[in-house]
Amino acid sequence: MNIKKITLFIMANLVGLALMAEGYQLNTQSARQLGMGHLGVALKLGSESMLFNPAGLSFMNGKADISLGATGIMSKITYTNKDYKVESDNPIGTPIFGYAGFRLSEKFFAGVSITNPAGNSLFYPENWRGSHLVQDISLQAFSIQPTLSYKFSEKLSIGAGLMVDVGSFEINRGLMPVGALGAYLAAPGFPQAYKDIITSTIGISPINAKLEGKTKITYGVNIGVLFAPNNQWSFGVSYRSKVMMEIEDGDATVTYGTPELETLVTALSNPGTTDAPNPLFNPSIAGATALNGQVLKSKLPIPSNLTFGAAFKPNSNLLLSAELQYVGWKAYDTLKMEFPNLNLTTAQPKNFSNAMIYRVGGEYYASEKTTLRAGFIYDSTPGDKNWYSPETPGANKISVTAGLTFAPTQKFAIDLGLQYLSGTTKNASMPQASPMPAFVGDYKSTAILPSLGVRFNF
């Protein structure tokens, strides 16, 4: 078997392990803050500060502060190429968040949080033209963060948390473009029975692969400083480090579009014997089928985040805030996948660049029990349009947000948030990688994110 041809075939097909968002980071970790643009690095948010800026935990009220909730992600990707158009049919994502903060003394505060820092579910129509790049994909990452915060004074505090991350993924994709076997229809001497199979299955992906696995536990840090010189102004800076998610014992499973296609592919992947070689043998197809049952290893970074923010309270009823969030997407420059039992490593350039997210928002205390919020987000894409895959349909995105809090008592509050996201239409391509042709088209992403949370203060 020609291992070089097998390597080229797999490199052309099995080079995806990605998700959504700009890149695939989720910013959905608070219903309250989602309503005002999901900012909070310069704000005193009680236990929720463990995510936005651990230093803010020092300003929580009471002896215990608890916040729980979830966000729904209803997203859609539209792909267009001339007269061909498809829309993804994604399941609703439901990232969760939970925070529990405690006052240990007048100066020391501690807490623990659980969030979904990354994840996505993306499902394209079955056997669409890009199924050899991605058919569907699902990823979840969970981060548990124990946190400590110290308040030097009413003006200055610091905080730090240890991020303990773990996750899982599954991706399904074709190992050949839909209709790729059609080239055999003009091959002289190719058995008519096999041509009949191809003719009857021309719109079906012949060979498919499912890659799945769980990541091992990995670690990072989240640190921050909060400075409030007076009752009107506050300033914050926080840094969340990169976390490298590692898959050490993933599984690869090969399936076939129909039982008839399995019969055909089996015939094409059989080299025969030295004395009686199979004239129909195709080493590329044999390389694809050899993936079945193989162990997969790979790495995927959750990027670092450096955030600066300021908040201003012009009067007792109004709070305004703005942030700059610098996301270290350059860490996702290449995706490598290893199949150790085949002694095979594939690599595909991703060429992501570091990117900025700009946030502005405000809240208005309409009454003793009701607070209204609004926000705006501009999220710049880190992706390279010349190495663009439908599994990471990135584009510059604009979001508008709104929300409210209803607090019937001082110890309990209900938070509602809503975000509408719209990405700019982007024309991009995945370069040709023989035997795969270049994949070109226009991508448009939209999403609606409702969020619900409850908070308790004791």
N, C-alpha and C positions, 0 to 999 in steps of 0.2 A: 504494500500500500504506500502511495506517495505521500509522506508526511508533510511535505512542503505544501502540496495542494490542499491537504486537509486543513493545515494551519491557515492558509489564505481564506478558505471557505468559512471557517469558524470566526476568524477575525472580521470578515465582512458581515457576519450575522449576529454573533453573540457579544455585542459590545454595548449593552444597555443595562443600567441599574439605577434609574433616576426617577424623579417624581414630579412635583409641581412648584407652585409659587414662583418667585423669581429665584431660579434654582429650585429648591424644594423646601425652604425654610418656612415654618408656620409662625405667623404672628397673630394668634387667636387666643391668648392665654388669660383674658379677663373680659367679661361682659361689660363691666363698668368702663374700662379703658378703651375697649374696642369702639365704644360709642363716641369717643373724642379723639379718634385717630390712632388708638393703641400706643399712646405715649405715656411716660410715667417716670422717666429717669430723674426729673427735677421735682417730683411730687411726693407727698407723704401719704402713702397708700395703705398703711398698716401691713398686714401679712402679705398682700400682693406685691409689695416692694421687693420681696425676695427674688422675683423675676426681673423687674425693671431696674432696680438699684438696691442691693441688699442693705445699703446704709439707711434707707428710708424706714426699715423695720424698727429702728430706734424711736420713731415718733408715733408708734401705734398707741391707741387709747385703750385703757383698761389693762387687765391682766392676761387676757387671751383674745385673739382675733382670728376668725376662721372664715375662709371664702371658698366656695365650691361652685362648679358650673361646667358648662360645655358649650361649644360652638358648632353649629351645622355649616357644612361647606357644600353648597349646591353650585357646581361648576360645569362649564361646557367649553369644549374646544371645537372650533369649526375649521376644517381644512378644505381649501379650494385650489384646484389646478385646472384652469380653463373651464370646461363644462362639467368637470367632476367635482362633487361637493359631498362631504360627510360631516356629521356631528357626533362627537363622543356622547356616550350614554353613561355618565359616571354615577356610581352610587353616592349617596349623601355621606360625606365624611363627618365624623363627630369627635374631634379632638377635645380632650377633657383638661380641666385644671383644678387644682386643689391646694390650698395654703392654710397652714396653721402656725400662728406666731404666738410667743409667750414672753411675758416680762419676767426676767430672772431677778433683776434688781433695778435700782433707779437708773443705772448706766448700761447694764447688760441686757440684751434681748436675744432670743433664739427662736428658731422655727424650722419647719420642713415643708417642702412643696413637691408636687408631682405635676408635670406638664408634658405636652407633646410638642417638642421643639421642631420636629420634621415629620412629614408624612404626606401621602396622597393616594387617591384611587382614580385611575384613568382607564376608561374602557371604550375602545373604538368599535365600530360595527364589525361583525365577524367577517373575515376574509376581505377586508378593505384593502386598497392598493398598497398601503404602507404596513401591512401585517408582518412583513419580514423585518421591520424595524421594531414595532411593538403592536401587540394585539390588546393586551391589558396589563396593568401594573398596579400593585398595591404595596405600600410601605407604611410602617408605623415605627416611631421612635418614642421612647418614654425616658424622661429625665427626673430622677429623684434628687432633691437638693437640700441637705441639711445646711443651716445658715446660722451665723453669729453676727451680731451687730453691736457696736459700742457708741454711745452718745457722749461726746466730750462736753457738750453744752447744748443749749437750745438752738445754737447756730450751726453746729458742726457734728457730723457723725460719719462713721465708716462701717462697712460691712463686707462679709465674704461668705461664699457658699461653695460647697463641693458638689459638682454635678456628677451624678452616677447614671450613665445612659446605657440603655439596652433597646434592641428593636428586632424587627422581622421584616421580610420582604417576599414578594412573589411577582414574577414577571412571566408572561406568556407571549410568544412571538413565533412567526413562521421562520423556518430555516431556508425557505426559497420564496421568491416573489410568487404571488398568485399568477398562474398561467405559465410559469417558467418551463414546465415540462412540454409545453406546446411545440418547442423546437424539435422534439422527436417526431412530430407528425410528418415532417418532410424528410426524415432520415431513411434512405433506401435500405431495405432489408430489416427494418425494425418490425417486430412481430405485430400483425394486425390486431391481435387480442389486446396487446398493450396500448396500441393507438386508440382502440375503442374506450379503454379506461380513461385515457387522457382526455378524449373528446367529451366524455360524460361528466368529467370533474374539472373542467377548464377554469371554473370560477372559484375553486377551493384550494386553500393552501395545502400543498402535498405533505410537507413534513413540518411538525411543530415542536417547540421545546418549552418546557416549564422549568424555570429556575427558581428555587426557593431556599430559604434558610433563615436562621436566627443569628443575631450578632452576639459576640461576647460582651461582657460588661466592660465599659470604657469610662474614663474619668476626665473631667475638666474643672475649671474654676470660674466663678462669677464674683467679681469684686466691684466695689463702688464707693463713692464719696458724695455726700450731700451737704451743701452749704447754704444756709438761710440767713443772710445778714440782717434782715428785718422782717416785719410781718407782711411786706408786699412782695419781696423777691426771694426766689430760691434757685439754686444752680446745682446741677448734678452731672456726674460722669460715671459710666459703668463700662466694664469690660467682661465679656463672656468669651472664654477661650475656645479654640477649635477642638472638636471631639472627633476622633477618627473611629467610625463604626467598622468593625472587622467581622467578616464572615469566614469562618474556618472550616465548617463542615456542611456547606450547602449541598443541595441535591439537584441533579439535572435529569429530567425525564423527557424522552422523545415519544411523541404520538403522531398519528397519521390522520389525514383528513377523512378518509373512508377506509373500510377493510380492503377494498379493491386497490386503493393507492398504496396500502401497506404491502400488498402482494407485489405490485410493480416496483416499489422502492427496494424491497428485499431482493428482487432479481437484479436491479441495477447496482446494488451495493455488494454483491457477491463476486469476489475476484476469480472464483473457480480454483483450479489447481494448476501446478506447474505444467503438468502433462495436458491438461484441458482447460486453458484459460477461458474465462467468460468474455465473449466479444462485446457484451452489453455493459461491462463493468464501468462504473463512473466513480473515480476516487473521491471526488468532491462530495457526492451523495453518501458514499461510504463513510467519509469523515463526519458528516452530520449525524448519521445513525450511531456512530461510535460514542457519541456523547451520552447515550442512554445509560443511566445508573452511575454516572461519574460524580465524583466529589468536586465541589466548587469552592474556591477561595477568592475573596475580593475585599476591597476597602472602599469606604465612601465617607467623605468628610461632612460633618455638620460645621459650617463655617464659624469663624470668630466674629464677634460683634463689638464695636467700640461706639458708644453713644454719648453725645453731649446734649444737654438740654437746659432750658431756662423756663421759669414760670413766673407770672406776674399777676398779682391780685389788686386791680385798681380800686375795688371797693369790696364790701363784705359779701356781695351777691355774685360777683363775677370772677372767674379764674381763667387765665389764658396761658398756653404753653406751646413751645416749639422745640423740635429736636432734629439733630443730624445723626443718622445711624450709618456707620461705615461697616460694610459686610465683607469679610475676607474670602470672597469666592475664588480668588486665585488658587486656593488650595485644591480646587477641583480642575486641575489642568489636564489630567490623563486618567482614564478609567482602565484599570488592569483587572483581568480575570484569569485565574489559574485553575487548570485541571491537572492536578499532580499525577494522577495515574496515567494520563496520556503524555506526561512530560511536556505540557503545552501551556504557554502564557500568551494571552492576547492583550493588546493595548490599543486604545483609540484616543486620539486627542479630543479634549473637551474645550480647552482654551478659554475657560471662564476667566473673567476679569473681576477685580474688586469693584464693588458697586455701592451707591449711596441710596438711602431711603430718607425722604424729607417728610416731616410730619408737623402739622399744626392742628390745634384743637382748643376747645374751651368748654367750660361748664357754667351753668347759671342756676343759682339757688332760687328756684321759683317760689318755694314755700318751705316751711320747717320740715315737711315730709317729702318734698319732691325736688329733684335736681334734673335739669335738662342738659344734654351734651351734643356736640357736633364736632366733626373733624375732617381733615383732608390729608391724603397720603399720595406722594409720588414715589414710585418704586422703580428704579432704573435697572434694566436687565444686565446680568453679567454674561449672558450667552454670546457666542460667536455665531453670526448668521451663516458663516461658511462651513461650520461643523454643527449643523442644526438637526436635531432628531425630534420626531413627534412625541417622544417620551418626555422631553423637557421643552415644552412649547413656550419659551420665554419671550417676553416683549416688555417694553416700558409700560407700566400700568399706573392708572389713576384710580383712586378710591375716594368715595365720599362716605361718611359715617354719621350715624345719629344714635342717640340713646337716652335713657332716663333711669333714675333710681327712685323707688318709692320706699320710704323708711317709716313704717307705721309706729315703730318705737326706736329708742336710741340704741337698742341692743340687736335689732334685726332690720335688714334691708334687702330688697329685691332689685337686681340690676338687669336691664334689657339693653342690648346693643344690636345694631344692624349696619352692615357694610355692603356697599355695592362696588364691585371691582370691574374695570374694563381695560383690557390691554389693547394697545395699538395694533392694527393689522400689520403683520410682518411677513415679507417675502424672504424665504431662506431656503437653504439646501443642505442635504447631506451628500458629500462628494461621492463619486463613483469609487467603488472598491470591488474590483473584479472577483466573482462574476456578477456583482450587484451593480445596477446602473445608479446614477445620481438620482436622488429623490428631492424634487423641488415643489414648492407650493406656497400658498398664503395661509397664515395661521391667525386666528382671532380667538382670544380667550375672554370669557366673562364669568363672573361668580357673584352669588349672593350669600352673605354669611350672617345669619341670625345667631344671637348669643344670649344665654340666660345664666344668671348667677345669683347666688344667695350669700349673704354675709351675716356673721354673728359676732357680737362683741360682748365680752364679759368683764 
